[in-house]
Amino acid sequence: MIFRGDIEILKARLVHSNDQSRNQVFQFLAIVDFEATCFGRETNSHIQEIIEFPIVLIDVVQQTIVITLII
């Protein structure tokens, strides 16, 4: 989980320059995290199933979260 302070620290680590727009290949990034059911190792008879997959769309140039979806 990222808290607001963590985001500010990460932004401070980025290197900014006047040529950032020319060097930037992507304007947006979609981050996907698959969440699946979990069973103990002793119960290998169960097949894991995807129960949700949150998606976060990030505007790389503006360094902002555009939208968060949980599907």
C-alpha positions in Angstrom: 0.0 0.0 0.0 1.4 3.4 -0.9 0.6 6.4 1.3 0.8 10.0 0.2 4.2 10.6 1.8 5.6 7.6 -0.1 4.4 9.1 -3.4 6.2 12.4 -2.6 9.4 10.6 -1.8 9.2 8.6 -5.1 8.6 11.8 -7.1 11.6 13.5 -5.4 13.8 10.6 -6.7 12.8 11.2 -10.3 15.3 13.1 -12.5 13.7 16.1 -14.3 15.0 17.9 -17.3 13.8 20.2 -20.0 14.0 17.3 -22.5 11.7 15.0 -20.5 8.9 15.2 -23.1 11.3 14.1 -25.9 12.8 11.2 -23.9 9.4 10.0 -22.6 8.2 7.0 -24.7 4.9 6.4 -23.0 2.3 8.9 -21.8 0.4 6.3 -19.7 1.1 3.1 -17.9 -1.5 0.6 -16.9 -0.5 -1.4 -13.8 -2.3 -4.7 -13.2 -2.2 -6.8 -10.1 -4.0 -10.2 -10.2 -5.5 -11.3 -6.9 -6.2 -15.1 -6.6 -7.6 -17.5 -4.1 -5.1 -19.0 -1.8 -5.0 -22.5 -0.3 -2.5 -24.2 2.0 0.2 -26.2 0.3 -1.3 -29.4 1.6 -4.5 -28.9 -0.5 -3.0 -29.0 -4.0 -6.3 -30.4 -5.3 -7.8 -26.9 -5.6 -7.2 -24.8 -8.7 -6.5 -21.1 -8.0 -9.0 -18.7 -9.3 -8.6 -15.0 -10.1 -11.0 -13.2 -7.8 -10.1 -9.6 -8.8 -7.6 -7.7 -10.8 -7.2 -4.0 -9.9 -5.9 -1.7 -12.6 -4.3 1.7 -12.1 -3.8 4.0 -15.0 -0.9 6.4 -14.4 -0.1 9.5 -16.4 3.7 9.3 -16.6 4.2 12.9 -17.7 2.0 14.5 -15.1 3.0 11.8 -12.5 -0.6 11.4 -11.4 -3.1 8.5 -11.1 -5.7 8.9 -13.8 -8.1 6.1 -12.7 -8.2 3.1 -10.5 -10.5 0.2 -11.4 -11.1 -3.1 -9.5 -12.6 -5.7 -11.8 
